[in-house]
Amino acid sequence: MKLEIGRVDVWVAGIKDRPGGLAEKLEGLAEAGANLEFLLARRVPGKRQEAVVFAAPIQGAKQTKAARELGFHKSKSLHGLRVSGPDKPGLGLMLSQSLAKADINLRGFSGVAVGKRAVFHIALDTISDAGKAARILRRLNTKA
């Protein structure tokens, strides 16, 4: 099985937890030409009326400028990997077990399958962990 593995910068912004809060952020990014492939928004636990949105990719000067004006910043504490490949039963398990066996702690893990393709976004705490995780996951290509 051929997996594509790459680093991804994750952009983060706070949003008001109210109707339209997320739409306002997304409108500005769309107007700047952003074609997001990863988007996650959720409430901040224990903080009423606060939420957070994670987005990727933000690329180029126009998108970067718009993102910053909308309150986004490139996360310095969340280091992301994007893993894509053919959708197969147990793929998420295989990825998570491989990282666990290498003693890599995950900050976040999300995945989706559409048609015959699966895409996972993996968040790690350090750039070192992200590099190690990428090397571990690339080895899966030689085992398949």
C-alpha positions in Angstrom: 0.0 0.0 0.0 1.4 3.4 -1.0 1.0 6.1 1.6 1.8 9.8 1.0 3.2 11.4 4.1 4.0 15.1 4.4 4.3 17.9 6.9 1.5 20.4 7.2 1.3 23.8 8.9 -1.9 24.1 11.0 -3.4 27.5 11.5 -5.4 28.3 14.6 -7.9 31.0 15.5 -10.3 31.7 18.3 -13.9 32.2 17.4 -17.0 33.2 19.3 -19.3 30.3 20.1 -22.4 31.7 18.4 -24.3 31.2 15.1 -22.1 32.5 12.3 -18.8 32.6 14.2 -17.2 30.0 12.1 -18.8 31.2 8.9 -17.2 34.6 9.3 -13.7 33.1 9.5 -14.3 30.8 6.6 -15.7 33.6 4.4 -12.5 35.6 4.8 -10.3 32.7 3.9 -12.5 31.7 0.9 -12.3 35.3 -0.4 -8.5 35.1 -0.2 -8.6 31.9 -2.3 -7.9 29.3 0.4 -8.9 25.8 -0.5 -8.9 24.1 2.9 -8.5 20.4 3.1 -8.5 20.2 6.8 -10.9 22.1 9.1 -11.8 21.3 12.6 -13.9 23.6 14.9 -14.9 22.9 18.4 -15.9 24.6 21.6 -13.2 25.3 24.2 -14.0 23.0 27.2 -14.9 24.9 30.3 -15.1 28.3 28.6 -18.6 29.5 27.7 -19.0 31.2 24.3 -15.4 30.4 23.2 -14.4 28.1 20.4 -11.4 27.3 18.3 -10.8 26.5 14.7 -7.9 24.6 13.1 -7.3 25.0 9.3 -4.9 23.8 6.7 -3.4 24.7 4.3 -3.0 28.5 4.3 -0.6 29.3 1.5 0.8 32.3 -0.2 0.9 36.0 0.7 -2.8 36.7 0.1 -4.1 33.8 2.2 -1.5 34.4 4.9 -2.5 38.1 5.1 -6.2 37.3 5.2 -5.7 34.6 7.9 -3.7 36.9 10.1 -6.4 39.7 9.7 -9.0 37.1 10.8 -7.1 36.2 13.9 -5.4 33.1 12.7 -1.8 32.2 13.5 0.4 29.4 12.4 0.7 27.1 15.4 4.1 26.8 16.9 3.1 24.1 19.4 1.2 21.8 17.1 3.2 20.0 14.4 1.1 18.3 11.8 1.5 15.4 9.4 -0.9 14.5 6.5 -1.1 10.9 5.6 -3.1 9.8 2.6 -3.6 6.5 0.8 -6.0 3.9 -0.4 -8.9 3.3 2.1 -8.4 -0.1 3.7 -10.0 -1.6 6.8 -7.7 -1.1 9.8 -5.6 1.7 8.3 -6.1 4.0 11.2 -5.3 1.2 13.6 -2.1 0.4 11.6 -1.0 4.1 11.7 -1.7 4.6 15.4 -0.1 1.2 16.4 3.0 2.0 14.4 3.4 5.3 16.2 2.6 3.8 19.6 5.2 1.1 19.2 7.8 3.9 18.5 6.7 5.5 21.8 5.3 8.6 20.0 2.5 10.3 21.9 -0.3 11.8 19.7 -1.7 15.3 20.4 -4.5 14.7 17.9 -5.6 12.2 15.2 -8.3 12.7 12.7 -9.2 10.8 9.5 -11.8 10.6 6.8 -12.4 8.2 3.9 -14.1 9.4 0.8 -14.6 7.0 -2.0 -11.5 4.8 -2.2 -9.1 7.3 -0.5 -8.4 7.9 3.2 -6.7 11.0 4.6 -5.4 11.4 8.2 -4.1 14.5 9.9 -1.9 13.7 12.9 -0.9 16.4 15.4 2.3 16.0 17.5 3.8 18.1 20.2 7.3 18.7 18.8 8.9 19.1 15.5 11.2 16.2 16.5 8.2 14.0 17.1 6.7 14.9 13.7 10.0 14.0 12.0 10.2 10.7 13.8 6.6 9.9 13.1 7.0 10.7 9.4 10.0 8.3 9.2 8.1 5.5 11.0 5.1 5.9 8.7 7.2 6.0 5.6 8.6 2.6 6.6 5.1 1.2 6.2 5.4 1.7 2.4 8.2 -0.8 2.3 6.2 -3.4 4.3 3.1 -3.3 2.1 
